[in-house]
Amino acid sequence: MSLTRFSSSHCAFSGASALSRRSFTGSSRRSLAALVNGSKPLQEPLHLSVDDGYGFARLKAGDSLGQHDRFSIIRRLGWGMYSSTWLAKDHEDSKHVAIKVLTGFATRLAQDGLTPELDVLRKLSSSPHAAEPKEGHCLSLHSNFMHPGRSETGPHLCLVTDVFGGDVEHLKRSYARNGFPLSLAKRILFHTLKGLATMHKLGVVHTDLKHDNILFDRGHTSEADFGSQNPLPVPSVDEALDRTFVIADFGNAQFIGRTNFDEITAEALRAPETLLRGPWDEKVDIWTFGCLAFEFLCGQTLFKKRSYSEHLLDAVGSHLWRMQCFTDEKFEPEQLKSSELGFKYFDHSCQLKSHPPMFSHTVSKILANFNILDNEQLRTSAAFLHRCLRLDPRNRASADQLLDDPFWEGVDVRECVTAVA
């Protein structure tokens, strides 16, 4: 198993891209947060140029992209800090596609090898599972090209993929405030785990697994519906039980063992080794998956961001403290010694320096408080989560091992149709 070690130094490159990936993500998030004053606008900030760290493509319905104007833009599907995604008509194959158009700045990072999204997608798309997403459960790349853009935005790397029906975040907002029905939670989790197994076998770590990076297929939606329905209707629970779920957005993915940056994963889903800035590998995805599994089951985030000033703990220290309480484990000396922040928070006896009260409040106890699972469901769910949420990544189960867990009893793993709730 290859572990990637955090580094405090980062390579520099010329021009506006003379920033590391770490400084880009940190400064851009802060500036974007200041820009939108806490609420994301409906449209990307087109006035911010590539020299500001953005440079969104200025597209509109009817624009043509690609060689020989192969693609015609229909409408925007969404946008994020690094890109905007557009629904388009592929005139060569006579079907609708999604085109992810990277910002000019993100394109520069890709060209300088700091963001390997294109290489990752090519790797995943060349695997035996690529022709059948229902097997690999990872987004496949159909093609890619460069869009020239404008002088203030720069050229844009464009990634062409299938169009999907929506993401798990939309499902959660629609009907899963108290968690998904167990049958649906298991379907989403099983498909996601198969996607992780596919990636990890190919040497890829996602690092940013979350609700809106898990997509579901469009079901029986016709090609004609794409032009008239925006967004597509959210499927019912019964309909969602027939959908295929796929891991998407590899903008933060990394190849196992290669030089990496250290700001990975949403804070609430971040693995202990990344909080400590220690060596890490694909097991960070397993920790994140465990946190998501907990949330899918009960509808609540396991680790909420907060500081315990009464115990002299900042946000990171508080997170590490709760990790110990929820797992009923202690950090090992070897893990702390190999981490940049290990002895900032822990003394040489592996106790938190501020000595907060230690108590056992395991995931099993937390799940039981929700009264949503019967005794057998609680037992298998808690045991499954325990295999994901181990402080030492070496003790965490692999994706392949988790696919063979008793948690899936009652689930037809061939089609992932729940036979017993």
N, C-alpha and C positions, 0 to 999 in steps of 0.2 A: 504494500500500500504506500503510495507516494503522498507525502505531506508537503503542502505549500506553506512556507514560512512568511510571516509578515515582514515587511521591510519599511524602514522609516525614510529611505531614500527613493527617489523616483527619477526616471530619465526625463530629460527636457528635449524639446524640439522647437524648431524655429517658428517665427511669426506668431499669429494669434493663438496657435495651438501650443505655445510654450508653457503648457500646464500639464501636470500629471493627471491621470484619471481620477485620483483621489481628490485633488484640489478642484477639478472640474465638477465632480458630483457635489462636493460640499458647498462651494461658492455658488453654483448654479441653483441649488435648492434654496439657499438663503435668499438669493436675489429674486427668484421666482416667487417665493413665499411673500417677500416684501411687495412685489408687484401686484399680486392678487389679493393682498390684505386678508389672507385666511380663507378665501373662497375661490375656487378655480373658475375662470371665465369660460364661456361656451366656446370661444375661438382662441386659438393659439396667439401669442403676442408677436404679431408679424413685424412690429416696429423694432424689435430687438435683432441686431445684425449678427453675423458670424463672429465679428470682433467682440461682441458682448457675450459670446459663449452660446449663441442660439443660431439664428439664421434659418427660420422655418421656410419651407417651400411655399411659394405663393401660387396656389392652384385654385381652380374653380371648375364647376360643372362644364363639360364640353371640351376641356383641355385635352390635348393628345400627348402621350408619353411613349417612350420606347422606340426601338428601331422601326422605321417605316410606319410610325404612328400606330403601333399595334394596339395600344390601350387608350380608351377614352374614359376620362374621369366622370363619374356620376354624382357622387357626394362624399362628404367627409364621414368617416366612421368613428373617429376619435383622435385624440392627440395626447402626448405626454411630453416630458421634458426633453427627450432626445429625438422625437419624430412625430409625424402625423400619419394617420392611416386612412386610406381612401378606397371606396368601392369603385371598381372600374369594369368596363367591358373589354374582354379579350377578343379582338376581332379575328385572330388567327384560329383560336379554338372554340369560338362562339359560346363563351360562357362568362360568368361573372367571376372576378378575382378580387382579392384584397392586396393593395400595394402599400407597404410601409415605406414612407419616404423620410429618411434620416435628415436631421438638420444639417446645415453646412458645417457646423462645428463638430457634430458627431461623425460626419463623414470624414473630416480631417483626422479625427482620432482613429477611425477605422483604417484609413489609408496609411497611418503611421504604425499600425499594428497594435494599438493599445486597446482596441475593442474587437475581439475576434468573432463577432456575431455571424458574419458571412461565412467564415471558415467552419464555425460550429454547425450552422444550418447545412452547409455542404456535406459535412461529415454525417450528420443525422439523415440527410436525404439520400445518401449513398448506401445506407445500411439496408439489409434484406427486408426490414419492416417498412421502409419508406413508401413502398407502393401500396401498402394497406395500413392506414392510420389506426384502424381498429386493433392492430397487433402492436405497433410501436408506441402509440399514444403520445407522439411528439409531432409538433408542427413540421411540415415538409416544405422545402423551398422549390417552387416551380422554375423560377428564373430570377435573374438580377440584372440591373443595368444602371447607368449613370444618367441622371437628368441634369442638364447644364445649369439650370437656375439663373440667378441674377448676380451681378457683381457684389451686392451687399449681403447675399445669402450664400454664395458659393455653389458649387455643384452638390448634388444630392445622390447618395447611394439609395437605390430603390430595390426592395425585396418583394417578390410576387409570391403569394400563397393562396390557399383556398379561402373562401369566405365561410365564416362560422355563424352560428345562430345567436351567440352571446357568450357571457362568461359567468363564472360561479358567483361573482360579486352581485350581478343582477338577480340571480336566483335567491341569494341571501336576502337582499333588500325586499324582494317580493313576498317571500313566504317562509323565511327561515330565521326569524328573530330569536326563536328559542331552540335553534338547531334544526338541522334537516331531519326528516323522518329517517329512521335507522336504515331502512332499505335504500334510500337515495344516498345517504351519507356513505354507505359502504360501496355503492356503485362509483360515486365520484372518487372516493379514496382508492379503490382498487385500480381504476383506470390511471389515476395519477401515479400510483406506485409502479404500475407497469411502465409508465413513461420514464420514471426515475431509473428503473432497472435498465431500460434501453439506453438512456444517456450514460449511466455509470459504466456500463459494459464498453461503451465507445470512448471512455475517458473524458467525459464532459460532466462538469458540475454546473447546475443551474444558478445557484446562489440567490435567486430572487423569487422563489416559489411563493405565491399568494393567490387570493381569490380571483383577482382580475387577470391573472396569467394562466388560468385554467379555463379553456374554452369548451363549448359543446357544439356538436354539429347542428345543422339547420333543419334536421328532420325531413318532413315532407314539403318544406317551403319550395315553391316553384321559382324558376328563374324570373318570371314576370313579377313576382312579389317584391323583388329587391328594389325595383324602381319606384314602387308605390308605397311601401311600408318602411317607415324610418322612426324608431327602430323596429325590428321584427318583434312580434308578440312574445312575451315570456311564456315558456311552456309550463303546463300544469305539472304537478308531481308525477302523475301517471305518464305524461308525455316525456318528462325528464328521465324516467326510468328506462326509456328506450333510446336515449341519446348516448353518443360516444363522447367521452371527455378526453381532451388533448392538452398537453403542456405547451405553452407558447411563450413568446417574448424572451429571446435569448440574448438580449442586449447586454446583460451583465454576466452571461455564462463564461466559464473559463475551462481550459483544458487542465486536467489533473497534472500537477507537477510543474506547471509553467509559472514564470514570474507573475505575481498577482498584485492586486491592490487590496486594501484592507477594509474599506467601507462597503461591506456586503450585507444584504438581507435587511428587510424592515426590522426595526429595533425590537418589536414585540416577539418576532420570530427568530431572533438571532441566537445562534448556538453559543454555548459557554466559551469554546475555544476562540471564537471570533471576538467576543466581548473582552477576553483577556489578551487579545492580539498575540495568539500563539500559533503554532503550526496547525494547518487544517487541510481537509481533503473533502471527498464527496459526502462524508458523514454529516457535514453541515446541512445538506439537503434533508437528511433523515430527521434531524432535530426539528427543522422547520416543518416537515411533514407531520411530525408528532404534534406540534402546536396547532397546526391546521386541523388535524383529526379531532383533537379535543374540542375545538371551536365548532366543527361540523356537527359533533354529537350533542353539544349543550348550548350552542349559540353565544358563548361568552369567550372573550380572550383570556388565555391562561396567564400571560404576563402583561400587566398593564404598567405603563411608564409612570413611575412616581419616585420621589425621594423620601427617605425616612430620616429627617433631620434630627429627630429625637434620639436616633441611634447613630448619628454622625455618618450617615450613608448618603452619598450622592446617587444619581440615577443608576449608574453602572453598578455600584456597590449594592444597592437595593435589589437590583436584578439578580446579581450573583447570590445574594442572601436567600431570595425566594427560590432560586434554582435548587439550592441545597435543601430547603424545607420541603419543596414539592416533590423532589426525587428521593428524599431521605438518604442522601449520599453526601460525602465530603470530597473536596478536591484532593487529588493525590499530589505529593511533593513533586514528582516528575513533571506533571502537567503545569504546575505553577512555575517551576524553574525554567521551563522552556517557553514561557510566555512573557511578553514585554511588560504587562501590567500585573503579573502574578503577585509580586511582593509590594505592589502599591496598595493592594487591598488586603492581603493575607500576611500573617506573620510566619515565622519559620516552623511553627507547629501546625500550619495550614488552617489556622483560625482567622476569621475576619478581625482586622486590627481593632475595630471599634467594639468588638465583642457584643453584637446584638444577641438577644435571646434566641436560642436555637430550639425549634420545635418540629415535630413531624406532622405535616399537613399534606399528605400525599395526594397525587392525582386521583387515586381510588376514592379517598375521602371526599375530595371536591366533587367528583362525578356523582357520588352517592347523595350529596346535598341537593342535587337538582331533581331527584325522584323521577327520572325519565327512563331508567333502565331497570329491568327485573334483575334478580340476583345473578343469574347466569350471564346475562348480557353485561352486567357490571363487572363480573369477574373476568370475562374474556377481553372486554374493552380496556380495563385497567392494565391487564397483563400485556396487551398489545402496545399501549402507550408507554409502558415501562421499558419495553424493548427499544423504543424510539428515543426516549428522553433519558439517556444516561449521560452523566457529566463528562466522563472520559469517552471520547469518540471511538476508542478501540473496543469499548464494551457495547456500543450501539450495534444493533442488527443491520445487515445490509438490506437493500431493497429486495433482492432475490430471497433472502431468508424470511423477510416479512410477508412475502407473497404466499408462503407456506404456513402461515400462522393460524391457529384455531379460531381467531377472530372472524375468518371468512367462512366458517361453517354455516350452512344454510344458504350459501351463495353459489350459484352455478358459475364457476370461474371461467368457463369457456365463453359464455356470453355475458357473464356478470349480471344475471337476472336473479333477484332475491327470491328464494323459494320459501324461506321462513323469516319473518320479520325479527 
